[in-house]
Amino acid sequence: MAVFIPLEAMAPVRPARATVERGPLPERLVDGFGRVHNNLRISITDRCNFRCIYCMPEEMEFFPREFILTYEEIVRLTRIAARLGVDKVRLTGGEPLVRRDLPILVRSLGDLGVLRDLSLTTNGVRLPEMAQELWDAGLRRLNVSLDTLDPQKFAELTRRNLFHRVIAGLEAAARVGFHPIKINVVAIRGYAEDELLDFARLAREQAYQVRFIEFMPLDGDGMWDHARVLTAREILETIGAVYPLERAHPGPTPEPATLYRFRDGRGEIGLIPTVTEPFCTRCNRIRITADGKLRYCLFAIEETDLKTPLRAGASDEEIAWLIVDTVRGKWAGHAINQAGFIKPQRNMSQIGG
């Protein structure tokens, strides 16, 4: 049976407040804990040509087209966020490459002239025919999701027999000039343990940065539990025992991945320990869903509606204050490891990876 979660059931939505006289807009987005937010992830679609078991149910009904932000609305929201100090944008989905005319959006965002970094996360299936178009539009950074190097296991994880298309997509991206290409591996116990060294060798032999992401409770089928999390510490110890590693950067950074390079100088890997070693204290990210809701955390259980006031004629300043107020109300961090943790209503494909 198809699964469809109505918009109103996704998460409590903060209503748009009436405009009140305030001071000038801040130049930076700072929350109540002093964290500065300059990194915006924008989901451009909830649709996907995979059905990964850690992300979404096998049967899905997607949002009607009119629920999804238009490219013009995405560009406008990006421009508004840039007024508040956002200078990094990552386009996500669903699978962003299934949305028509994506290079037009990439070029439009680049033409704003306000972004220090523009990147995209994809499953790679459409990269063979789109890598050159995206490069020509101005995109320079890619993250490609690839959780296994075994075609049979790939079909089980994604519910699609498209492994060789993803490999061809990686090769096409490298050929046109994308560098570094980051490969995102969701580390699920029972799937990933026996491939850690294979991925390490891939990072050593190719110009890919392999990043292992702990399995998070955002799947559509309810399969997540702590026992299925292959931890970053286990991954580090397993790979390091064969290929000695050292920290690539000595101190903490706002990036979610802790980078390690191989001591002999050939390649590097990243570890994203969202569950076992949360990095909430240095988080600098906010998210806009494909249907125009602002979330201050991947695991947020409330959202701020930007699309409705946007389409009702709100000014840039009114939208900006909604963003400022949302970030100011951001919590200290998710509570995955606490008894009171509440799983978000949306699955990963509906939030934006």
Number of C-alpha atoms within 10 A of each C-alpha: 8 9 13 11 15 9 13 8 10 17 17 15 17 15 13 16 11 7 13 8 6 7 6 7 13 13 12 17 24 21 20 12 13 11 21 19 23 21 22 23 25 27 30 28 27 24 21 20 16 20 22 21 18 23 25 24 18 16 12 16 12 17 18 8 10 8 13 19 23 17 17 12 16 22 19 16 22 22 20 19 25 23 18 21 19 26 20 19 24 20 24 27 28 29 26 23 27 18 15 9 11 18 21 14 20 23 16 17 24 18 13 13 11 17 17 10 15 20 17 23 25 26 24 27 24 18 23 17 13 18 25 19 17 24 18 14 19 18 21 19 20 23 23 24 19 22 23 22 16 10 14 13 16 20 17 13 19 21 15 15 15 17 21 13 16 20 18 17 23 26 16 19 26 17 12 15 14 21 15 14 20 23 25 22 23 22 26 21 16 11 16 20 14 12 15 18 17 13 24 21 16 18 22 21 11 12 17 22 25 27 27 28 24 24 25 22 22 23 20 24 13 14 11 17 10 15 10 16 21 24 24 22 12 11 18 19 13 16 19 17 9 10 17 15 20 15 15 15 11 9 7 11 13 18 14 20 18 21 20 21 21 20 15 11 10 13 20 23 27 24 22 25 22 19 21 16 13 17 19 17 12 18 21 22 24 23 24 27 28 27 25 25 22 28 26 26 22 17 23 21 18 19 22 22 23 26 24 15 16 17 10 8 9 16 11 15 14 20 20 22 20 21 23 19 15 20 23 17 13 18 14 14 15 20 14 18 12 8 7 8 11 14 16 17 19 23 23 22 27 25 31 26 21
